[in-house]
């Protein structure tokens, strides 16, 4: 019989209400997931195109165009990943810290996998600039980054099951080198993100074709092929979304639709998934300015779709933890509103600065390309 081990709550009270940390966590996690899907989906498509595209073909040109953007995307994957991790540690420290220690070897390994994957993205971009093949570098980088995603999916599932911690810790001898047995919810969650990443990557490729300077053949390839892949994989992701729900324990499924966060999150995800799928499919079939509009609508819908998925995910986590005796809302709060106000001002300023940097990078890349033309 497994014993339930939940560490005591940190005696230091929260400096702000739980709902505020929740809002910040959900907002930053949505941005992180958008970047994650862009990097995994974009790298997968670009690597396949580089492998099969002949030199000078639209497919090869599209692959080079995508991979050159990925080091910048990776920057946002990491920077957007830190805040939600910190907010989740504030809210779920009892469970997240413990599960991270239980698989500590793999949790630390994430740092080195990211460094290696990031390095290979730069090397692949350099080879693309030189007109050389780089698919094998992209493949290795993709494997490393996908394994990071697998570790995260495993840890975020393990934190929901305190009854498994002791046995795993003892089995590893305190080293943290034993991964838990496959949970019925881990694979659906992992596939939901990775399949969705391919759909997101297709939409991003279509946007790249519409808003960046390319030859007519490359632009047509990015828009049409990206739109087709985006539509196909978004449809598959919708099936994976149902699988994620169906794989949950009965107590979670029973409470999900009674949770406002879960209910409205699922509705938001479903509505904008359909909107993104319809828009990107139509955008690939129609030419001209209407195509650009539809692809843009698909991009916006994909972001809102991700927001809905994050809300639903948050409800599933809270319900799963509540079933084992952890209530995230039952925390002592001593609000320090002056500090909170300063933080929020800096937080908004940082988001504005990131937007400015994105615009500046986009302009500089166009200028460099025009100079080299």
Secondary structure, DSSP 8 states (H G I E B T S, - for coil): ----------SS-BSS-HHHHHHHHHHHHHHHHHHHHHHHHHHHHHHHHHHH--TTSHHHHHHHHHHHHHHHHHHHHHHHHHHHHHHHHHHHHHHHHHHHHHTHHHHHHHHHHHHHHHHHHHHHHHHHHTT---HHHHHHHHHHHHHHHHHHHHHHHHTT-GGGHHHHHHHTTTS--------TTHHHHHHHHHHHHHHHHHHHHHHHHHHS---HHHHHHHHHHHHHHHHHHHHHHHHHHHHHHHTS-HHHHHHHTTSHHHHHHHHHHHHHHHHHHHHHHHHHH--SHHHHHHHHHHHHHHHHHHHHHHHHHHHHHHHHHHTTT--TT---B---HHHHHHHHHHHHHHHHHHHHHHHHHHHHHHHHHHHH-
